Amino acid sequence: MSERSPQSIRAEALEALLIEKGFLKAEDVDDVIARYSERVGPLNGAQVVARAWTDKRFRDDLLRDGSAAVSPYQFEGGQVEKLVVVANTPAIHNVVVCTLCSCYPWALLGLPPKWYKDPEYRSRIVREPRKVISEMGFEVAAGKSIKVWDSSAEIRYLVLPEPPENLLQYDENELPGLVSRDGMIGVAER
């Protein structure tokens, strides 16, 4: 959406300095990034979504109290202490933002994408959600209303995308592969 932020530039400079001085190894940084992008995060959320698609009781529990429903998983990474899950339906499409900073359920979605933290996304998604979502590559059906949820330090949101129409054609192990981090934020179909 916009050029690199001053914070991003400072973080890269600090990382380079710490590596140069021997306080940190590049592999350690790569391991942390891999941890939050592969072992903590989007796959966890995708597994939760896939289970909700195939297990009505779990889906109902998830929508009633997201934190309690995911607690047995003991996900690493946190930020799900007060998790609210909102389901997309044929009539409503949900999208999540944190207008103040970048509050986000790390344990389920991994590292927040750069665009999620971008002031442009944070302000525009509230004012013109259909247009922003379209610019990101997904067209919400014209007849569908869009509800924007504002995450905060107290409440984190997760979008439960609609299941594919041909859900029964998939093996349960294939279903998480149909779910993207962007779908669980609401800027993609699933």
Residue frames as qw, qx, qy, qz and C-alpha x, y, z in Angstrom:
[[0.000, 0.885, 0.466, 0.000, 0.00, 0.00, 0.00],
 [0.010, 0.988, -0.151, 0.039, 2.73, 2.48, 0.89],
 [0.486, 0.602, -0.557, 0.301, 6.50, 2.69, 1.13],
 [0.670, -0.153, -0.623, 0.373, 8.42, 1.02, 3.93],
 [0.410, -0.880, -0.176, -0.162, 7.70, 2.55, 7.29],
 [0.067, 0.771, -0.500, 0.389, 10.37, 4.22, 9.40],
 [0.728, -0.424, 0.461, -0.280, 9.81, 1.46, 11.99],
 [0.965, 0.230, 0.120, 0.048, 10.56, -1.21, 9.39],
 [0.528, 0.711, -0.301, 0.353, 13.75, 0.54, 8.32],
 [0.268, -0.700, 0.517, -0.413, 14.87, 0.93, 11.95],
 [0.896, -0.214, 0.341, -0.185, 14.12, -2.73, 12.72],
 [0.893, 0.403, -0.043, 0.197, 16.23, -3.88, 9.77],
 [0.269, 0.759, -0.400, 0.438, 19.08, -1.56, 10.76],
 [0.547, -0.577, 0.475, -0.377, 18.95, -2.77, 14.37],
 [0.979, 0.015, 0.200, -0.045, 18.94, -6.40, 13.24],
 [0.723, 0.583, -0.197, 0.314, 21.95, -5.79, 10.97],
 [0.026, -0.756, 0.462, -0.462, 23.84, -4.04, 13.79],
 [0.752, -0.416, 0.418, -0.294, 23.11, -6.83, 16.30],
 [0.966, 0.222, 0.080, 0.102, 24.30, -9.43, 13.78],
 [0.499, 0.720, -0.284, 0.390, 27.41, -7.40, 12.95],
 [0.218, -0.691, 0.503, -0.470, 28.30, -7.04, 16.66],
 [0.379, 0.163, -0.905, 0.102, 27.81, -10.77, 17.25],
 [0.357, -0.060, 0.586, -0.725, 24.82, -10.47, 19.61],
 [0.744, 0.333, 0.363, -0.451, 22.52, -12.21, 17.19],
 [0.308, -0.135, 0.812, 0.478, 22.81, -14.67, 14.33],
 [0.416, 0.169, -0.373, -0.812, 20.85, -14.30, 11.09],
 [0.387, -0.103, -0.900, -0.171, 19.74, -17.93, 11.53],
 [0.069, -0.318, -0.738, 0.591, 18.14, -17.02, 14.86],
 [0.316, 0.337, 0.035, -0.886, 16.11, -14.28, 13.20],
 [0.454, 0.127, -0.683, -0.558, 15.13, -16.67, 10.42],
 [0.257, -0.168, -0.937, 0.167, 14.08, -19.25, 13.02],
 [0.132, 0.369, 0.523, -0.757, 11.82, -16.77, 14.82],
 [0.423, 0.312, -0.258, -0.811, 10.25, -15.73, 11.51],
 [0.425, 0.042, -0.852, -0.302, 9.75, -19.38, 10.51],
 [0.074, -0.209, -0.858, 0.463, 8.28, -20.13, 13.93],
 [0.264, 0.441, 0.388, -0.765, 5.61, -17.46, 13.58],
 [0.477, 0.395, -0.339, -0.709, 4.91, -17.99, 9.90],
 [0.548, 0.161, -0.776, -0.269, 4.95, -21.79, 9.83],
 [0.372, -0.125, -0.876, 0.281, 4.67, -23.37, 13.28],
 [0.034, 0.507, 0.547, -0.665, 2.64, -20.69, 15.03],
 [0.165, 0.401, -0.129, -0.892, -0.03, -19.14, 12.98],
 [0.534, 0.257, -0.305, -0.746, -1.87, -19.59, 9.73],
 [0.456, 0.037, -0.874, -0.165, -1.84, -23.38, 9.76],
 [0.025, -0.191, -0.799, 0.570, -3.26, -23.36, 13.29],
 [0.386, 0.331, 0.182, -0.842, -6.07, -21.05, 12.23],
 [0.516, 0.234, -0.596, -0.569, -6.69, -23.09, 9.07],
 [0.285, -0.052, -0.951, 0.105, -7.03, -26.26, 11.14],
 [0.157, 0.303, 0.612, -0.713, -9.55, -24.55, 13.41],
 [0.472, 0.345, -0.145, -0.798, -11.55, -23.32, 10.41],
 [0.449, 0.154, -0.808, -0.348, -11.49, -26.73, 8.73],
 [0.120, -0.171, -0.917, 0.339, -12.74, -28.39, 11.90],
 [0.284, 0.360, 0.376, -0.805, -15.53, -25.80, 12.22],
 [0.473, 0.278, -0.461, -0.697, -16.58, -26.59, 8.65],
 [0.545, 0.055, -0.810, -0.208, -16.96, -30.29, 9.43],
 [0.355, -0.271, -0.798, 0.406, -17.96, -30.37, 13.11],
 [0.208, -0.699, -0.355, -0.585, -21.15, -28.42, 13.85],
 [0.641, -0.696, -0.292, 0.142, -20.76, -28.67, 17.62],
 [0.605, -0.231, 0.014, 0.762, -17.22, -27.30, 17.46],
 [0.163, 0.444, 0.324, 0.819, -18.42, -24.51, 15.11],
 [0.400, -0.773, -0.370, -0.326, -21.16, -23.55, 17.56],
 [0.694, -0.574, -0.163, 0.404, -18.67, -23.58, 20.47],
 [0.527, 0.054, 0.158, 0.833, -16.21, -21.52, 18.45],
 [0.013, -0.577, -0.324, -0.750, -18.81, -18.87, 17.64],
 [0.554, -0.752, -0.333, -0.126, -20.07, -18.80, 21.23],
 [0.473, -0.832, 0.270, 0.107, -16.65, -18.56, 22.93],
 [0.700, 0.629, -0.324, 0.096, -13.63, -18.69, 20.64],
 [0.037, -0.673, 0.659, -0.334, -11.08, -18.68, 23.45],
 [0.691, -0.225, 0.602, -0.331, -12.64, -21.67, 25.20],
 [0.907, 0.372, 0.094, -0.172, -13.08, -23.58, 21.93],
 [0.644, 0.631, -0.385, 0.198, -9.40, -23.26, 20.93],
 [0.374, -0.733, 0.499, -0.272, -7.92, -23.69, 24.43],
 [0.927, -0.159, 0.339, -0.010, -7.59, -27.50, 24.15],
 [0.772, 0.582, -0.074, 0.245, -5.21, -26.97, 21.23],
 [0.613, -0.663, 0.091, 0.420, -2.71, -25.18, 23.53],
 [0.606, 0.699, 0.086, 0.369, -1.47, -23.08, 20.63],
 [0.590, -0.316, -0.036, 0.742, 1.90, -21.45, 21.04],
 [0.276, 0.323, 0.279, 0.861, 2.07, -17.71, 20.48],
 [0.069, -0.437, -0.543, 0.714, -0.78, -16.29, 22.50],
 [0.181, 0.148, -0.140, -0.962, -3.14, -13.45, 21.78],
 [0.433, -0.251, -0.716, -0.488, -6.22, -15.67, 21.93],
 [0.073, -0.128, -0.752, 0.642, -7.19, -15.04, 25.56],
 [0.384, 0.534, 0.452, -0.602, -10.34, -13.22, 24.39],
 [0.078, -0.086, 0.742, 0.661, -10.96, -14.54, 20.90],
 [0.551, 0.463, 0.381, -0.580, -14.18, -13.69, 19.14],
 [0.261, 0.008, 0.813, 0.520, -14.94, -15.66, 15.97],
 [0.470, 0.505, 0.162, -0.706, -17.31, -14.17, 13.41],
 [0.548, 0.155, 0.786, 0.241, -18.74, -16.29, 10.59],
 [0.205, 0.244, -0.433, -0.843, -19.16, -15.22, 7.01],
 [0.499, 0.376, 0.737, -0.257, -22.59, -16.10, 5.64],
 [0.383, 0.465, 0.612, 0.512, -24.33, -15.73, 2.28],
 [0.019, -0.917, -0.348, -0.191, -25.60, -12.34, 3.54],
 [0.303, -0.937, 0.173, 0.026, -22.62, -11.00, 5.56],
 [0.776, 0.342, -0.266, 0.459, -18.91, -10.77, 4.92],
 [0.548, -0.823, -0.011, 0.153, -16.68, -9.95, 7.91],
 [0.616, 0.535, -0.241, 0.526, -13.32, -8.23, 7.88],
 [0.661, -0.646, -0.201, 0.324, -10.93, -7.45, 10.75],
 [0.365, 0.685, -0.165, 0.609, -8.75, -4.45, 11.45],
 [0.523, -0.574, -0.353, 0.523, -7.03, -2.91, 14.43],
 [0.224, 0.892, 0.181, 0.347, -7.47, 0.82, 13.96],
 [0.397, -0.902, 0.170, 0.023, -5.06, 1.70, 16.80],
 [0.244, -0.649, 0.694, 0.192, -2.07, -0.52, 16.08],
 [0.544, 0.290, -0.707, -0.347, -2.01, -4.14, 14.94],
 [0.548, -0.193, 0.686, -0.438, -3.80, -6.28, 17.55],
 [0.665, 0.343, -0.552, -0.367, -4.03, -9.72, 16.08],
 [0.892, -0.303, 0.268, -0.200, -4.43, -13.39, 17.18],
 [0.133, 0.689, -0.699, -0.139, -0.80, -14.45, 16.58],
 [0.461, -0.187, 0.860, -0.112, -1.31, -18.05, 17.70],
 [0.656, 0.444, 0.592, -0.146, -3.89, -18.57, 14.96],
 [0.549, 0.826, 0.123, -0.024, -2.62, -16.29, 12.20],
 [0.771, 0.068, 0.037, 0.632, 1.12, -15.98, 12.72],
 [0.291, -0.293, -0.004, 0.911, 2.91, -12.71, 12.11],
 [0.349, 0.774, 0.357, -0.390, 0.64, -9.89, 10.99],
 [0.627, 0.446, 0.347, 0.536, 1.17, -9.02, 7.35],
 [0.307, -0.100, -0.014, 0.946, 2.76, -5.63, 6.64],
 [0.152, -0.394, -0.432, -0.797, -0.42, -4.30, 5.06],
 [0.496, -0.619, -0.608, -0.022, -2.40, -5.09, 8.24],
 [0.489, -0.527, -0.252, 0.648, -0.20, -2.68, 10.20],
 [0.286, 0.227, 0.296, 0.883, -0.24, -0.03, 7.47],
 [0.111, 0.377, 0.382, -0.836, -2.07, 3.18, 8.49],
 [0.355, 0.155, -0.441, -0.810, -3.69, 3.30, 5.06],
 [0.420, -0.197, -0.865, -0.193, -5.32, -0.13, 5.51],
 [0.212, -0.329, -0.736, 0.553, -6.29, 0.66, 9.11],
 [0.183, 0.376, 0.203, -0.885, -8.12, 3.84, 8.13],
 [0.382, 0.195, -0.497, -0.755, -9.53, 2.93, 4.73],
 [0.250, -0.142, -0.952, -0.106, -10.96, -0.51, 5.58],
 [0.028, 0.441, 0.672, -0.594, -13.33, 1.18, 8.03],
 [0.259, 0.509, 0.013, -0.821, -14.48, 3.86, 5.56],
 [0.653, 0.468, -0.308, -0.510, -14.55, 1.87, 2.33],
 [0.610, -0.295, 0.734, -0.039, -14.23, -1.84, 3.10],
 [0.818, 0.438, 0.369, -0.051, -15.63, -3.12, -0.22],
 [0.461, 0.859, -0.220, 0.027, -13.17, -1.01, -2.21],
 [0.201, -0.708, 0.673, -0.076, -10.15, -1.98, -0.09],
 [0.741, -0.066, 0.665, -0.069, -11.03, -5.68, -0.22],
 [0.752, 0.633, 0.182, -0.029, -11.44, -5.39, -4.00],
 [0.235, 0.874, -0.423, 0.042, -8.04, -3.71, -4.32],
 [0.399, -0.507, 0.758, -0.093, -6.60, -6.67, -2.44],
 [0.190, 0.235, -0.871, -0.388, -7.97, -9.03, -5.08],
 [0.015, 0.312, 0.943, -0.119, -11.31, -10.26, -3.72],
 [0.295, -0.235, -0.280, -0.883, -14.74, -9.10, -4.85],
 [0.196, 0.219, 0.796, -0.530, -17.41, -9.34, -2.17],
 [0.093, 0.494, 0.787, 0.358, -20.76, -10.04, -3.82],
 [0.056, -0.363, -0.125, -0.922, -22.73, -6.84, -4.40],
 [0.588, -0.533, -0.362, -0.489, -25.70, -8.00, -2.29],
 [0.733, -0.294, -0.490, 0.369, -23.57, -8.94, 0.71],
 [0.227, -0.945, 0.075, -0.225, -23.17, -6.48, 3.55],
 [0.643, 0.303, -0.475, 0.519, -19.72, -6.03, 5.04],
 [0.586, -0.802, -0.082, -0.083, -19.14, -5.85, 8.78],
 [0.448, 0.581, -0.461, 0.500, -15.82, -4.46, 10.01],
 [0.777, -0.583, -0.223, 0.087, -14.55, -5.69, 13.40],
 [0.154, 0.826, -0.368, 0.398, -11.97, -3.61, 15.28],
 [0.820, -0.157, -0.447, 0.320, -9.51, -5.75, 17.24],
 [0.198, -0.864, 0.235, -0.399, -8.05, -4.32, 20.41],
 [0.116, 0.454, -0.798, 0.380, -5.76, -5.28, 23.24],
 [0.528, -0.099, 0.621, -0.571, -8.80, -6.82, 24.96],
 [0.792, 0.323, 0.452, -0.252, -10.48, -8.63, 22.03],
 [0.069, -0.370, 0.735, 0.564, -8.99, -10.37, 19.00],
 [0.750, 0.376, 0.190, -0.510, -11.18, -11.38, 16.06],
 [0.243, -0.181, 0.871, 0.387, -10.98, -14.27, 13.63],
 [0.626, 0.295, -0.161, -0.704, -13.16, -14.59, 10.54],
 [0.560, 0.035, 0.827, -0.008, -14.66, -18.03, 9.90],
 [0.247, 0.288, -0.523, -0.763, -14.87, -18.13, 6.09],
 [0.841, 0.176, 0.123, -0.496, -17.75, -19.88, 4.38],
 [0.627, -0.190, 0.729, 0.200, -16.88, -23.46, 3.45],
 [0.131, 0.239, -0.668, -0.692, -16.48, -24.38, -0.20],
 [0.740, 0.097, -0.046, -0.663, -19.69, -25.54, -1.87],
 [0.850, 0.195, -0.477, -0.112, -18.10, -28.92, -2.62],
 [0.349, -0.661, 0.557, -0.361, -16.90, -29.43, 0.97],
 [0.887, -0.150, 0.391, -0.197, -17.72, -33.16, 1.02],
 [0.833, 0.524, -0.153, 0.086, -15.39, -33.78, -1.93],
 [0.214, 0.721, -0.542, 0.374, -12.39, -32.99, 0.23],
 [0.742, -0.179, -0.565, 0.314, -10.56, -35.22, 2.64],
 [0.434, -0.882, -0.178, 0.046, -10.41, -33.61, 6.09],
 [0.662, -0.396, 0.168, 0.614, -6.61, -33.36, 5.76],
 [0.401, 0.370, 0.400, 0.737, -7.00, -31.29, 2.58],
 [0.103, -0.875, -0.451, -0.139, -9.37, -28.71, 4.07],
 [0.412, -0.755, -0.018, 0.510, -6.78, -26.60, 5.95],
 [0.460, -0.069, 0.460, 0.756, -5.02, -26.08, 2.63],
 [0.131, 0.662, 0.572, 0.467, -8.10, -24.23, 1.36],
 [0.313, -0.906, -0.272, 0.085, -7.86, -21.63, 4.13],
 [0.519, 0.447, -0.141, 0.715, -5.55, -18.61, 3.97],
 [0.315, -0.324, -0.413, 0.791, -4.49, -16.14, 6.60],
 [0.100, -0.009, -0.180, -0.978, -6.12, -13.40, 4.50],
 [0.465, -0.369, -0.657, -0.465, -9.41, -15.33, 4.51],
 [0.528, -0.480, -0.623, 0.319, -9.30, -15.46, 8.31],
 [0.163, -0.277, -0.160, 0.933, -8.82, -11.69, 8.36],
 [0.374, 0.668, 0.556, -0.325, -11.59, -11.24, 5.79],
 [0.176, 0.712, -0.292, -0.614, -9.76, -9.76, 2.81],
 [0.214, 0.236, -0.854, -0.412, -10.00, -13.01, 0.83],
 [0.735, -0.163, -0.377, -0.540, -12.77, -15.55, 0.26],
 [0.912, -0.405, -0.020, -0.070, -11.11, -18.18, 2.41]]
